[in-house]
Amino acid sequence: MSLADKAWKGKRVTDLEELLMDRLADATGRERWAVFLELDDILDRIAADADRRLACQATHPVPNPAASGPVVV
């Protein structure tokens, strides 16, 4: 989940990517380099549109409920 969140924001985190590559290679029996090539391509495609997504997200701020007092149900 952490890697997906970072990629969505256009950030690449080598440690997380390597951990996922190792897990995928172990789980699938594929060579680590082959997993890297595919994962790298996927993460690049996700990250490529990050600026547009973040700009859109910034136009819709999430209200801070703590700033408006207690929530009454």
All heavy atoms as TSV, in Angstrom:
chain	resi	resn	atom	element	x	y	z
A	1	MET	N	N	0.828	-1.178	0.000
A	1	MET	CA	C	0.000	0.000	0.000
A	1	MET	C	C	0.879	1.250	0.000
A	1	MET	O	O	0.565	2.213	-0.692
A	1	MET	CB	C	-0.907	-0.038	1.229
A	1	MET	CG	C	-1.922	1.053	1.237
A	1	MET	SD	S	-3.002	1.003	-0.170
A	1	MET	CE	C	-4.427	0.323	0.542
A	2	SER	N	N	1.939	1.204	0.739
A	2	SER	CA	C	2.826	2.358	0.804
A	2	SER	C	C	3.437	2.662	-0.560
A	2	SER	O	O	3.512	3.822	-0.968
A	2	SER	CB	C	3.929	2.110	1.838
A	2	SER	OG	O	4.774	3.225	1.924
A	3	LEU	N	N	3.869	1.634	-1.269
A	3	LEU	CA	C	4.453	1.836	-2.593
A	3	LEU	C	C	3.416	2.408	-3.559
A	3	LEU	O	O	3.717	3.321	-4.331
A	3	LEU	CB	C	5.027	0.527	-3.142
A	3	LEU	CG	C	5.672	0.612	-4.514
A	3	LEU	CD1	C	6.840	1.591	-4.502
A	3	LEU	CD2	C	6.135	-0.757	-4.958
A	4	ALA	N	N	2.210	1.916	-3.500
A	4	ALA	CA	C	1.148	2.426	-4.367
A	4	ALA	C	C	0.884	3.902	-4.077
A	4	ALA	O	O	0.718	4.700	-5.002
A	4	ALA	CB	C	-0.129	1.615	-4.168
A	5	ASP	N	N	0.862	4.276	-2.813
A	5	ASP	CA	C	0.636	5.669	-2.438
A	5	ASP	C	C	1.759	6.559	-2.955
A	5	ASP	O	O	1.508	7.639	-3.483
A	5	ASP	CB	C	0.513	5.778	-0.915
A	5	ASP	CG	C	0.205	7.193	-0.466
A	5	ASP	OD1	O	-0.808	7.746	-0.924
A	5	ASP	OD2	O	0.977	7.739	0.350
A	6	LYS	N	N	2.992	6.104	-2.811
A	6	LYS	CA	C	4.134	6.889	-3.290
A	6	LYS	C	C	4.083	7.042	-4.803
A	6	LYS	O	O	4.290	8.129	-5.335
A	6	LYS	CB	C	5.459	6.241	-2.874
A	6	LYS	CG	C	5.666	6.150	-1.388
A	6	LYS	CD	C	5.803	7.497	-0.754
A	6	LYS	CE	C	6.132	7.348	0.715
A	6	LYS	NZ	N	6.046	8.589	1.440
A	7	ALA	N	N	3.827	5.951	-5.521
A	7	ALA	CA	C	3.779	5.999	-6.985
A	7	ALA	C	C	2.655	6.924	-7.449
A	7	ALA	O	O	2.825	7.676	-8.412
A	7	ALA	CB	C	3.590	4.599	-7.556
A	8	TRP	N	N	1.507	6.876	-6.779
A	8	TRP	CA	C	0.374	7.732	-7.134
A	8	TRP	C	C	0.770	9.200	-7.056
A	8	TRP	O	O	0.300	10.023	-7.822
A	8	TRP	CB	C	-0.793	7.439	-6.197
A	8	TRP	CG	C	-2.087	8.028	-6.637
A	8	TRP	CD1	C	-3.015	7.462	-7.456
A	8	TRP	CD2	C	-2.613	9.307	-6.271
A	8	TRP	NE1	N	-4.078	8.299	-7.630
A	8	TRP	CE2	C	-3.864	9.451	-6.905
A	8	TRP	CE3	C	-2.160	10.343	-5.463
A	8	TRP	CZ2	C	-4.644	10.583	-6.774
A	8	TRP	CZ3	C	-2.943	11.479	-5.328
A	8	TRP	CH2	C	-4.174	11.579	-5.982
A	9	LYS	N	N	1.673	9.518	-6.115
A	9	LYS	CA	C	2.145	10.895	-5.943
A	9	LYS	C	C	3.367	11.206	-6.800
A	9	LYS	O	O	3.919	12.294	-6.721
A	9	LYS	CB	C	2.484	11.143	-4.472
A	9	LYS	CG	C	1.268	11.089	-3.573
A	9	LYS	CD	C	1.669	11.212	-2.130
A	9	LYS	CE	C	0.448	11.073	-1.232
A	9	LYS	NZ	N	0.827	11.051	0.181
A	10	GLY	N	N	3.816	10.234	-7.599
A	10	GLY	CA	C	4.952	10.460	-8.486
A	10	GLY	C	C	6.300	10.272	-7.837
A	10	GLY	O	O	7.320	10.687	-8.369
A	11	LYS	N	N	6.337	9.630	-6.692
A	11	LYS	CA	C	7.597	9.398	-5.992
A	11	LYS	C	C	8.023	7.947	-6.171
A	11	LYS	O	O	7.192	7.048	-6.195
A	11	LYS	CB	C	7.461	9.709	-4.512
A	11	LYS	CG	C	7.098	11.151	-4.251
A	11	LYS	CD	C	7.207	11.482	-2.790
A	11	LYS	CE	C	6.747	12.868	-2.435
A	11	LYS	NZ	N	7.150	13.934	-3.254
A	12	ARG	N	N	9.317	7.727	-6.289
A	12	ARG	CA	C	9.860	6.379	-6.403
A	12	ARG	C	C	10.702	6.130	-5.156
A	12	ARG	O	O	11.549	6.942	-4.788
A	12	ARG	CB	C	10.722	6.250	-7.661
A	12	ARG	CG	C	9.993	6.506	-8.973
A	12	ARG	CD	C	8.989	5.434	-9.347
A	12	ARG	NE	N	9.561	4.125	-9.501
A	12	ARG	CZ	C	9.931	3.576	-10.655
A	12	ARG	NH1	N	9.771	4.250	-11.777
A	12	ARG	NH2	N	10.443	2.372	-10.691
A	13	VAL	N	N	10.447	5.013	-4.485
A	13	VAL	CA	C	11.145	4.663	-3.247
A	13	VAL	C	C	11.845	3.327	-3.476
A	13	VAL	O	O	11.204	2.274	-3.485
A	13	VAL	CB	C	10.170	4.587	-2.053
A	13	VAL	CG1	C	10.918	4.259	-0.781
A	13	VAL	CG2	C	9.391	5.882	-1.914
A	14	THR	N	N	13.146	3.390	-3.679
A	14	THR	CA	C	13.932	2.213	-4.053
A	14	THR	C	C	13.765	1.065	-3.070
A	14	THR	O	O	13.576	-0.085	-3.491
A	14	THR	CB	C	15.416	2.599	-4.192
A	14	THR	OG1	O	15.524	3.657	-5.145
A	14	THR	CG2	C	16.246	1.425	-4.666
A	15	ASP	N	N	13.845	1.336	-1.781
A	15	ASP	CA	C	13.741	0.262	-0.784
A	15	ASP	C	C	12.413	-0.482	-0.888
A	15	ASP	O	O	12.374	-1.711	-0.828
A	15	ASP	CB	C	13.919	0.799	0.638
A	15	ASP	CG	C	15.330	1.288	0.914
A	15	ASP	OD1	O	16.231	0.953	0.126
A	15	ASP	OD2	O	15.527	1.995	1.920
A	16	LEU	N	N	11.324	0.252	-1.037
A	16	LEU	CA	C	10.008	-0.382	-1.158
A	16	LEU	C	C	9.899	-1.178	-2.458
A	16	LEU	O	O	9.358	-2.283	-2.480
A	16	LEU	CB	C	8.904	0.665	-1.118
A	16	LEU	CG	C	8.628	1.331	0.218
A	16	LEU	CD1	C	7.606	2.447	0.047
A	16	LEU	CD2	C	8.139	0.319	1.225
A	17	GLU	N	N	10.415	-0.614	-3.533
A	17	GLU	CA	C	10.368	-1.298	-4.826
A	17	GLU	C	C	11.175	-2.595	-4.781
A	17	GLU	O	O	10.735	-3.628	-5.302
A	17	GLU	CB	C	10.878	-0.379	-5.929
A	17	GLU	CG	C	9.947	0.787	-6.183
A	17	GLU	CD	C	10.479	1.753	-7.221
A	17	GLU	OE1	O	11.335	1.347	-8.044
A	17	GLU	OE2	O	10.037	2.912	-7.229
A	18	GLU	N	N	12.347	-2.554	-4.170
A	18	GLU	CA	C	13.175	-3.760	-4.080
A	18	GLU	C	C	12.509	-4.828	-3.220
A	18	GLU	O	O	12.570	-6.018	-3.542
A	18	GLU	CB	C	14.562	-3.406	-3.556
A	18	GLU	CG	C	15.381	-2.652	-4.582
A	18	GLU	CD	C	16.770	-2.310	-4.103
A	18	GLU	OE1	O	17.123	-2.627	-2.946
A	18	GLU	OE2	O	17.518	-1.713	-4.896
A	19	LEU	N	N	11.877	-4.419	-2.149
A	19	LEU	CA	C	11.165	-5.368	-1.298
A	19	LEU	C	C	10.046	-6.048	-2.081
A	19	LEU	O	O	9.900	-7.270	-2.047
A	19	LEU	CB	C	10.601	-4.662	-0.060
A	19	LEU	CG	C	9.776	-5.508	0.903
A	19	LEU	CD1	C	10.623	-6.626	1.498
A	19	LEU	CD2	C	9.199	-4.636	2.006
A	20	LEU	N	N	9.272	-5.255	-2.822
A	20	LEU	CA	C	8.193	-5.825	-3.622
A	20	LEU	C	C	8.742	-6.726	-4.725
A	20	LEU	O	O	8.198	-7.801	-4.974
A	20	LEU	CB	C	7.325	-4.717	-4.217
A	20	LEU	CG	C	6.127	-5.193	-5.039
A	20	LEU	CD1	C	5.205	-6.089	-4.209
A	20	LEU	CD2	C	5.368	-4.017	-5.611
A	21	MET	N	N	9.826	-6.316	-5.370
A	21	MET	CA	C	10.439	-7.160	-6.413
A	21	MET	C	C	10.849	-8.511	-5.845
A	21	MET	O	O	10.609	-9.553	-6.459
A	21	MET	CB	C	11.663	-6.470	-7.013
A	21	MET	CG	C	11.339	-5.440	-8.042
A	21	MET	SD	S	12.823	-4.801	-8.860
A	21	MET	CE	C	13.596	-3.888	-7.544
A	22	ASP	N	N	11.477	-8.493	-4.672
A	22	ASP	CA	C	11.889	-9.749	-4.046
A	22	ASP	C	C	10.690	-10.636	-3.743
A	22	ASP	O	O	10.706	-11.843	-4.016
A	22	ASP	CB	C	12.661	-9.476	-2.747
A	22	ASP	CG	C	14.032	-8.881	-2.993
A	22	ASP	OD1	O	14.553	-9.023	-4.123
A	22	ASP	OD2	O	14.572	-8.255	-2.069
A	23	ARG	N	N	9.653	-10.046	-3.185
A	23	ARG	CA	C	8.450	-10.827	-2.846
A	23	ARG	C	C	7.779	-11.385	-4.094
A	23	ARG	O	O	7.357	-12.532	-4.119
A	23	ARG	CB	C	7.460	-9.964	-2.065
A	23	ARG	CG	C	7.987	-9.437	-0.739
A	23	ARG	CD	C	7.780	-10.437	0.378
A	23	ARG	NE	N	8.447	-10.045	1.593
A	23	ARG	CZ	C	7.896	-9.365	2.596
A	23	ARG	NH1	N	6.639	-9.012	2.533
A	23	ARG	NH2	N	8.597	-9.066	3.659
A	24	LEU	N	N	7.670	-10.567	-5.134
A	24	LEU	CA	C	7.052	-11.033	-6.378
A	24	LEU	C	C	7.885	-12.135	-7.037
A	24	LEU	O	O	7.336	-13.114	-7.533
A	24	LEU	CB	C	6.853	-9.865	-7.348
A	24	LEU	CG	C	5.756	-8.878	-6.985
A	24	LEU	CD1	C	5.820	-7.646	-7.892
A	24	LEU	CD2	C	4.389	-9.528	-7.055
A	25	ALA	N	N	9.192	-11.964	-7.040
A	25	ALA	CA	C	10.062	-12.981	-7.632
A	25	ALA	C	C	9.930	-14.296	-6.875
A	25	ALA	O	O	9.825	-15.367	-7.481
A	25	ALA	CB	C	11.513	-12.491	-7.647
A	26	ASP	N	N	9.917	-14.232	-5.547
A	26	ASP	CA	C	9.757	-15.445	-4.731
A	26	ASP	C	C	8.404	-16.105	-4.969
A	26	ASP	O	O	8.308	-17.317	-5.104
A	26	ASP	CB	C	9.917	-15.130	-3.238
A	26	ASP	CG	C	11.350	-14.818	-2.842
A	26	ASP	OD1	O	12.270	-15.119	-3.637
A	26	ASP	OD2	O	11.545	-14.265	-1.743
A	27	ALA	N	N	7.360	-15.293	-5.017
A	27	ALA	CA	C	5.999	-15.831	-5.151
A	27	ALA	C	C	5.731	-16.419	-6.537
A	27	ALA	O	O	4.962	-17.367	-6.662
A	27	ALA	CB	C	4.971	-14.748	-4.841
A	28	THR	N	N	6.365	-15.840	-7.559
A	28	THR	CA	C	6.069	-16.271	-8.930
A	28	THR	C	C	7.124	-17.184	-9.536
A	28	THR	O	O	6.883	-17.800	-10.572
A	28	THR	CB	C	5.917	-15.049	-9.857
A	28	THR	OG1	O	7.171	-14.347	-9.921
A	28	THR	CG2	C	4.800	-14.124	-9.383
A	29	GLY	N	N	8.293	-17.245	-8.914
A	29	GLY	CA	C	9.388	-18.043	-9.470
A	29	GLY	C	C	10.080	-17.361	-10.639
A	29	GLY	O	O	10.911	-17.962	-11.308
A	30	ARG	N	N	9.739	-16.109	-10.893
A	30	ARG	CA	C	10.365	-15.366	-11.987
A	30	ARG	C	C	11.699	-14.787	-11.532
A	30	ARG	O	O	11.941	-14.583	-10.345
A	30	ARG	CB	C	9.440	-14.233	-12.449
A	30	ARG	CG	C	8.151	-14.751	-13.051
A	30	ARG	CD	C	7.190	-13.650	-13.406
A	30	ARG	NE	N	7.778	-12.780	-14.421
A	30	ARG	CZ	C	7.365	-11.536	-14.657
A	30	ARG	NH1	N	6.362	-11.018	-13.961
A	30	ARG	NH2	N	7.921	-10.800	-15.592
A	31	GLU	N	N	12.547	-14.492	-12.500
A	31	GLU	CA	C	13.822	-13.845	-12.200
A	31	GLU	C	C	13.567	-12.423	-11.708
A	31	GLU	O	O	12.655	-11.742	-12.176
A	31	GLU	CB	C	14.701	-13.802	-13.454
A	31	GLU	CG	C	15.114	-15.163	-13.955
A	31	GLU	CD	C	16.128	-15.834	-13.045
A	31	GLU	OE1	O	16.883	-15.123	-12.345
A	31	GLU	OE2	O	16.161	-17.078	-13.040
A	32	ARG	N	N	14.399	-11.989	-10.765
A	32	ARG	CA	C	14.234	-10.664	-10.178
A	32	ARG	C	C	14.303	-9.567	-11.243
A	32	ARG	O	O	13.556	-8.606	-11.207
A	32	ARG	CB	C	15.298	-10.455	-9.106
A	32	ARG	CG	C	15.073	-9.251	-8.240
A	32	ARG	CD	C	16.114	-9.235	-7.114
A	32	ARG	NE	N	15.818	-8.188	-6.172
A	32	ARG	CZ	C	16.279	-6.937	-6.282
A	32	ARG	NH1	N	17.038	-6.604	-7.292
A	32	ARG	NH2	N	15.974	-6.035	-5.371
A	33	TRP	N	N	15.224	-9.706	-12.194
A	33	TRP	CA	C	15.375	-8.682	-13.230
A	33	TRP	C	C	14.107	-8.562	-14.085
A	33	TRP	O	O	13.746	-7.471	-14.514
A	33	TRP	CB	C	16.611	-8.926	-14.104
A	33	TRP	CG	C	16.555	-10.192	-14.900
A	33	TRP	CD1	C	17.059	-11.406	-14.545
A	33	TRP	CD2	C	15.936	-10.374	-16.179
A	33	TRP	NE1	N	16.800	-12.335	-15.521
A	33	TRP	CE2	C	16.120	-11.729	-16.541
A	33	TRP	CE3	C	15.246	-9.540	-17.052
A	33	TRP	CZ2	C	15.626	-12.249	-17.728
A	33	TRP	CZ3	C	14.768	-10.062	-18.240
A	33	TRP	CH2	C	14.964	-11.402	-18.569
A	34	ALA	N	N	13.448	-9.705	-14.345
A	34	ALA	CA	C	12.223	-9.688	-15.145
A	34	ALA	C	C	11.102	-8.984	-14.381
A	34	ALA	O	O	10.319	-8.222	-14.962
A	34	ALA	CB	C	11.809	-11.097	-15.516
A	35	VAL	N	N	11.043	-9.248	-13.083
A	35	VAL	CA	C	10.051	-8.580	-12.236
A	35	VAL	C	C	10.339	-7.081	-12.212
A	35	VAL	O	O	9.431	-6.259	-12.328
A	35	VAL	CB	C	10.043	-9.165	-10.808
A	35	VAL	CG1	C	9.148	-8.352	-9.893
A	35	VAL	CG2	C	9.626	-10.625	-10.825
A	36	PHE	N	N	11.621	-6.724	-12.112
A	36	PHE	CA	C	11.997	-5.304	-12.097
A	36	PHE	C	C	11.521	-4.597	-13.361
A	36	PHE	O	O	10.950	-3.507	-13.286
A	36	PHE	CB	C	13.514	-5.127	-11.960
A	36	PHE	CG	C	13.959	-3.722	-12.279
A	36	PHE	CD1	C	13.777	-2.706	-11.353
A	36	PHE	CD2	C	14.512	-3.415	-13.502
A	36	PHE	CE1	C	14.149	-1.404	-11.649
A	36	PHE	CE2	C	14.884	-2.115	-13.811
A	36	PHE	CZ	C	14.713	-1.110	-12.882
A	37	LEU	N	N	11.773	-5.191	-14.520
A	37	LEU	CA	C	11.387	-4.547	-15.781
A	37	LEU	C	C	9.888	-4.265	-15.834
A	37	LEU	O	O	9.464	-3.171	-16.225
A	37	LEU	CB	C	11.798	-5.413	-16.971
A	37	LEU	CG	C	13.294	-5.523	-17.229
A	37	LEU	CD1	C	13.561	-6.492	-18.372
A	37	LEU	CD2	C	13.907	-4.162	-17.515
A	38	GLU	N	N	9.102	-5.234	-15.435
A	38	GLU	CA	C	7.655	-5.051	-15.473
A	38	GLU	C	C	7.182	-4.046	-14.429
A	38	GLU	O	O	6.368	-3.166	-14.708
A	38	GLU	CB	C	6.951	-6.394	-15.280
A	38	GLU	CG	C	5.492	-6.332	-15.595
A	38	GLU	CD	C	4.851	-7.711	-15.660
A	38	GLU	OE1	O	5.560	-8.719	-15.735
A	38	GLU	OE2	O	3.608	-7.741	-15.621
A	39	LEU	N	N	7.685	-4.182	-13.207
A	39	LEU	CA	C	7.292	-3.269	-12.128
A	39	LEU	C	C	7.722	-1.839	-12.441
A	39	LEU	O	O	6.954	-0.892	-12.229
A	39	LEU	CB	C	7.888	-3.729	-10.795
A	39	LEU	CG	C	7.530	-2.897	-9.572
A	39	LEU	CD1	C	6.026	-2.918	-9.309
A	39	LEU	CD2	C	8.290	-3.393	-8.347
A	40	ASP	N	N	8.922	-1.668	-12.959
A	40	ASP	CA	C	9.426	-0.345	-13.304
A	40	ASP	C	C	8.520	0.325	-14.336
A	40	ASP	O	O	8.186	1.507	-14.209
A	40	ASP	CB	C	10.852	-0.462	-13.833
A	40	ASP	CG	C	11.493	0.884	-14.068
A	40	ASP	OD1	O	11.543	1.700	-13.125
A	40	ASP	OD2	O	11.954	1.123	-15.205
A	41	ASP	N	N	8.093	-0.435	-15.332
A	41	ASP	CA	C	7.203	0.097	-16.361
A	41	ASP	C	C	5.860	0.512	-15.759
A	41	ASP	O	O	5.341	1.592	-16.054
A	41	ASP	CB	C	6.995	-0.948	-17.456
A	41	ASP	CG	C	6.156	-0.410	-18.597
A	41	ASP	OD1	O	6.453	0.693	-19.089
A	41	ASP	OD2	O	5.198	-1.105	-18.993
A	42	ILE	N	N	5.313	-0.316	-14.896
A	42	ILE	CA	C	4.027	-0.015	-14.255
A	42	ILE	C	C	4.133	1.239	-13.397
A	42	ILE	O	O	3.292	2.142	-13.480
A	42	ILE	CB	C	3.539	-1.216	-13.412
A	42	ILE	CG1	C	3.164	-2.374	-14.338
A	42	ILE	CG2	C	2.375	-0.824	-12.512
A	42	ILE	CD1	C	2.971	-3.690	-13.614
A	43	LEU	N	N	5.182	1.317	-12.572
A	43	LEU	CA	C	5.342	2.471	-11.688
A	43	LEU	C	C	5.598	3.747	-12.483
A	43	LEU	O	O	5.108	4.823	-12.107
A	43	LEU	CB	C	6.459	2.211	-10.679
A	43	LEU	CG	C	6.172	1.107	-9.661
A	43	LEU	CD1	C	7.399	0.845	-8.803
A	43	LEU	CD2	C	4.974	1.439	-8.808
A	44	ASP	N	N	6.345	3.648	-13.585
A	44	ASP	CA	C	6.561	4.824	-14.432
A	44	ASP	C	C	5.246	5.338	-15.008
A	44	ASP	O	O	5.004	6.548	-15.035
A	44	ASP	CB	C	7.516	4.495	-15.593
A	44	ASP	CG	C	8.969	4.567	-15.198
A	44	ASP	OD1	O	9.279	5.112	-14.119
A	44	ASP	OD2	O	9.813	4.075	-15.987
A	45	ARG	N	N	4.388	4.429	-15.465
A	45	ARG	CA	C	3.104	4.839	-16.034
A	45	ARG	C	C	2.217	5.500	-14.972
A	45	ARG	O	O	1.534	6.488	-15.244
A	45	ARG	CB	C	2.387	3.647	-16.663
A	45	ARG	CG	C	2.952	3.311	-18.039
A	45	ARG	CD	C	2.164	2.219	-18.714
A	45	ARG	NE	N	2.629	0.947	-18.169
A	45	ARG	CZ	C	1.870	-0.103	-17.938
A	45	ARG	NH1	N	0.580	-0.076	-18.172
A	45	ARG	NH2	N	2.384	-1.213	-17.458
A	46	ILE	N	N	2.230	4.953	-13.764
A	46	ILE	CA	C	1.426	5.539	-12.681
A	46	ILE	C	C	1.967	6.920	-12.322
A	46	ILE	O	O	1.211	7.884	-12.183
A	46	ILE	CB	C	1.416	4.620	-11.444
A	46	ILE	CG1	C	0.657	3.328	-11.744
A	46	ILE	CG2	C	0.805	5.341	-10.235
A	46	ILE	CD1	C	0.818	2.263	-10.680
A	47	ALA	N	N	3.277	7.032	-12.182
A	47	ALA	CA	C	3.905	8.285	-11.752
A	47	ALA	C	C	3.798	9.378	-12.812
A	47	ALA	O	O	3.771	10.569	-12.473
A	47	ALA	CB	C	5.365	8.047	-11.389
A	48	ALA	N	N	3.708	9.014	-14.067
A	48	ALA	CA	C	3.705	9.991	-15.154
A	48	ALA	C	C	2.559	10.991	-15.060
A	48	ALA	O	O	2.699	12.139	-15.483
A	48	ALA	CB	C	3.662	9.278	-16.504
A	49	ASP	N	N	1.461	10.611	-14.496
A	49	ASP	CA	C	0.282	11.481	-14.423
A	49	ASP	C	C	0.095	12.089	-13.028
A	49	ASP	O	O	-0.932	12.685	-12.737
A	49	ASP	CB	C	-0.960	10.663	-14.813
A	49	ASP	CG	C	-2.076	11.523	-15.353
A	49	ASP	OD1	O	-1.778	12.614	-15.889
A	49	ASP	OD2	O	-3.236	11.106	-15.236
A	50	ALA	N	N	1.105	11.955	-12.195
A	50	ALA	CA	C	0.982	12.387	-10.799
A	50	ALA	C	C	0.730	13.885	-10.652
A	50	ALA	O	O	-0.098	14.294	-9.843
A	50	ALA	CB	C	2.222	11.992	-10.007
A	51	ASP	N	N	1.418	14.697	-11.420
A	51	ASP	CA	C	1.258	16.150	-11.279
A	51	ASP	C	C	-0.188	16.576	-11.526
A	51	ASP	O	O	-0.736	17.403	-10.797
A	51	ASP	CB	C	2.191	16.901	-12.228
A	51	ASP	CG	C	3.650	16.786	-11.814
A	51	ASP	OD1	O	3.920	16.469	-10.637
A	51	ASP	OD2	O	4.517	17.023	-12.675
A	52	ARG	N	N	-0.806	16.006	-12.553
A	52	ARG	CA	C	-2.200	16.343	-12.848
A	52	ARG	C	C	-3.114	15.896	-11.711
A	52	ARG	O	O	-3.991	16.644	-11.277
A	52	ARG	CB	C	-2.648	15.681	-14.154
A	52	ARG	CG	C	-4.062	16.083	-14.557
A	52	ARG	CD	C	-4.615	15.208	-15.676
A	52	ARG	NE	N	-4.694	13.804	-15.313
A	52	ARG	CZ	C	-5.643	13.266	-14.533
A	52	ARG	NH1	N	-6.583	14.026	-14.013
A	52	ARG	NH2	N	-5.645	11.983	-14.267
A	53	ARG	N	N	-2.893	14.677	-11.212
A	53	ARG	CA	C	-3.737	14.171	-10.109
A	53	ARG	C	C	-3.589	15.026	-8.859
A	53	ARG	O	O	-4.568	15.365	-8.198
A	53	ARG	CB	C	-3.377	12.720	-9.781
A	53	ARG	CG	C	-3.923	11.715	-10.737
A	53	ARG	CD	C	-3.757	10.307	-10.187
A	53	ARG	NE	N	-2.382	9.981	-9.864
A	53	ARG	CZ	C	-1.511	9.433	-10.715
A	53	ARG	NH1	N	-1.876	9.161	-11.952
A	53	ARG	NH2	N	-0.287	9.152	-10.336
A	54	LEU	N	N	-2.349	15.368	-8.514
A	54	LEU	CA	C	-2.116	16.152	-7.306
A	54	LEU	C	C	-2.694	17.565	-7.440
A	54	LEU	O	O	-3.218	18.113	-6.473
A	54	LEU	CB	C	-0.630	16.193	-6.983
A	54	LEU	CG	C	-0.042	14.850	-6.548
A	54	LEU	CD1	C	1.469	14.949	-6.434
A	54	LEU	CD2	C	-0.653	14.367	-5.251
A	55	ALA	N	N	-2.601	18.135	-8.634
A	55	ALA	CA	C	-3.184	19.469	-8.853
A	55	ALA	C	C	-4.697	19.411	-8.697
A	55	ALA	O	O	-5.307	20.292	-8.078
A	55	ALA	CB	C	-2.801	19.988	-10.231
A	56	CYS	N	N	-5.304	18.383	-9.237
A	56	CYS	CA	C	-6.760	18.222	-9.107
A	56	CYS	C	C	-7.141	18.015	-7.645
A	56	CYS	O	O	-8.094	18.606	-7.145
A	56	CYS	CB	C	-7.224	17.045	-9.959
A	56	CYS	SG	S	-9.001	16.755	-9.871
A	57	GLN	N	N	-6.373	17.187	-6.957
A	57	GLN	CA	C	-6.650	16.908	-5.551
A	57	GLN	C	C	-6.543	18.196	-4.719
A	57	GLN	O	O	-7.332	18.408	-3.798
A	57	GLN	CB	C	-5.670	15.865	-5.029
A	57	GLN	CG	C	-5.910	15.457	-3.597
A	57	GLN	CD	C	-4.890	14.419	-3.132
A	57	GLN	OE1	O	-3.829	14.259	-3.718
A	57	GLN	NE2	N	-5.224	13.719	-2.071
A	58	ALA	N	N	-5.598	19.044	-5.055
A	58	ALA	CA	C	-5.392	20.285	-4.297
A	58	ALA	C	C	-6.569	21.250	-4.439
A	58	ALA	O	O	-6.775	22.101	-3.576
A	58	ALA	CB	C	-4.103	20.961	-4.755
A	59	THR	N	N	-7.336	21.104	-5.513
A	59	THR	CA	C	-8.497	21.990	-5.689
A	59	THR	C	C	-9.698	21.535	-4.863
A	59	THR	O	O	-10.701	22.224	-4.818
A	59	THR	CB	C	-8.916	22.085	-7.172
A	59	THR	OG1	O	-9.363	20.811	-7.620
A	59	THR	CG2	C	-7.782	22.589	-8.041
A	60	HIS	N	N	-9.587	20.370	-4.237
A	60	HIS	CA	C	-10.666	19.826	-3.407
A	60	HIS	C	C	-10.127	19.480	-2.020
A	60	HIS	O	O	-9.992	18.312	-1.677
A	60	HIS	CB	C	-11.264	18.566	-4.044
A	60	HIS	CG	C	-11.723	18.769	-5.438
A	60	HIS	ND1	N	-12.774	19.606	-5.762
A	60	HIS	CD2	C	-11.269	18.270	-6.613
A	60	HIS	CE1	C	-12.956	19.588	-7.069
A	60	HIS	NE2	N	-12.055	18.795	-7.610
A	61	PRO	N	N	-9.806	20.490	-1.221
A	61	PRO	CA	C	-9.232	20.203	0.096
A	61	PRO	C	C	-10.216	19.450	0.993
A	61	PRO	O	O	-11.427	19.631	0.900
A	61	PRO	CB	C	-8.918	21.583	0.663
A	61	PRO	CG	C	-9.773	22.525	-0.099
A	61	PRO	CD	C	-10.018	21.906	-1.444
A	62	VAL	N	N	-9.657	18.623	1.820
A	62	VAL	CA	C	-10.460	17.864	2.785
A	62	VAL	C	C	-10.589	18.713	4.043
A	62	VAL	O	O	-9.587	19.170	4.591
A	62	VAL	CB	C	-9.779	16.518	3.118
A	62	VAL	CG1	C	-10.555	15.757	4.176
A	62	VAL	CG2	C	-9.608	15.694	1.861
A	63	PRO	N	N	-11.808	18.954	4.506
A	63	PRO	CA	C	-11.994	19.763	5.717
A	63	PRO	C	C	-11.338	19.089	6.923
A	63	PRO	O	O	-11.312	17.864	7.019
A	63	PRO	CB	C	-13.505	19.834	5.897
A	63	PRO	CG	C	-14.116	19.261	4.676
A	63	PRO	CD	C	-13.065	18.495	3.950
A	64	ASN	N	N	-10.850	19.891	7.813
A	64	ASN	CA	C	-10.249	19.396	9.040
A	64	ASN	C	C	-11.315	19.416	10.133
A	64	ASN	O	O	-11.634	20.470	10.665
A	64	ASN	CB	C	-9.048	20.261	9.424
A	64	ASN	CG	C	-8.368	19.771	10.684
A	64	ASN	OD1	O	-8.847	18.859	11.356
A	64	ASN	ND2	N	-7.247	20.385	11.010
A	65	PRO	N	N	-11.874	18.245	10.493
A	65	PRO	CA	C	-12.951	18.236	11.491
A	65	PRO	C	C	-12.492	18.734	12.858
A	65	PRO	O	O	-13.277	19.292	13.605
A	65	PRO	CB	C	-13.388	16.782	11.553
A	65	PRO	CG	C	-12.392	15.994	10.793
A	65	PRO	CD	C	-11.566	16.942	9.974
A	66	ALA	N	N	-11.212	18.578	13.158
A	66	ALA	CA	C	-10.715	19.033	14.465
A	66	ALA	C	C	-10.781	20.554	14.557
A	66	ALA	O	O	-10.951	21.107	15.639
A	66	ALA	CB	C	-9.291	18.536	14.667
A	67	ALA	N	N	-10.660	21.240	13.447
A	67	ALA	CA	C	-10.681	22.709	13.452
A	67	ALA	C	C	-12.087	23.265	13.657
A	67	ALA	O	O	-12.255	24.393	14.085
A	67	ALA	CB	C	-10.094	23.227	12.149
A	68	SER	N	N	-13.109	22.473	13.364
A	68	SER	CA	C	-14.479	22.985	13.467
A	68	SER	C	C	-15.186	22.524	14.736
A	68	SER	O	O	-16.371	22.744	14.878
A	68	SER	CB	C	-15.280	22.557	12.234
A	68	SER	OG	O	-15.334	21.150	12.163
A	69	GLY	N	N	-14.483	21.895	15.638
A	69	GLY	CA	C	-15.087	21.471	16.895
A	69	GLY	C	C	-15.545	20.030	16.854
A	69	GLY	O	O	-15.346	19.324	15.870
A	70	PRO	N	N	-16.161	19.570	17.919
A	70	PRO	CA	C	-16.568	18.179	18.010
A	70	PRO	C	C	-17.698	17.828	17.025
A	70	PRO	O	O	-18.516	18.679	16.694
A	70	PRO	CB	C	-17.030	18.011	19.455
A	70	PRO	CG	C	-17.322	19.384	19.937
A	70	PRO	CD	C	-16.477	20.322	19.108
A	71	VAL	N	N	-17.701	16.609	16.600
A	71	VAL	CA	C	-18.747	16.121	15.703
A	71	VAL	C	C	-19.901	15.619	16.545
A	71	VAL	O	O	-19.721	14.818	17.445
A	71	VAL	CB	C	-18.212	14.988	14.805
A	71	VAL	CG1	C	-19.323	14.400	13.956
A	71	VAL	CG2	C	-17.066	15.481	13.955
A	72	VAL	N	N	-21.105	16.115	16.279
A	72	VAL	CA	C	-22.290	15.685	17.009
A	72	VAL	C	C	-23.079	14.736	16.119
A	72	VAL	O	O	-23.406	15.061	14.989
A	72	VAL	CB	C	-23.155	16.912	17.409
A	72	VAL	CG1	C	-24.403	16.459	18.125
A	72	VAL	CG2	C	-22.346	17.887	18.235
A	73	VAL	N	N	-23.378	13.575	16.648
A	73	VAL	CA	C	-24.107	12.587	15.869
A	73	VAL	C	C	-25.510	12.430	16.420
A	73	VAL	O	O	-25.779	12.415	17.552
A	73	VAL	CB	C	-23.367	11.220	15.909
A	73	VAL	CG1	C	-24.130	10.194	15.092
A	73	VAL	CG2	C	-21.964	11.394	15.413
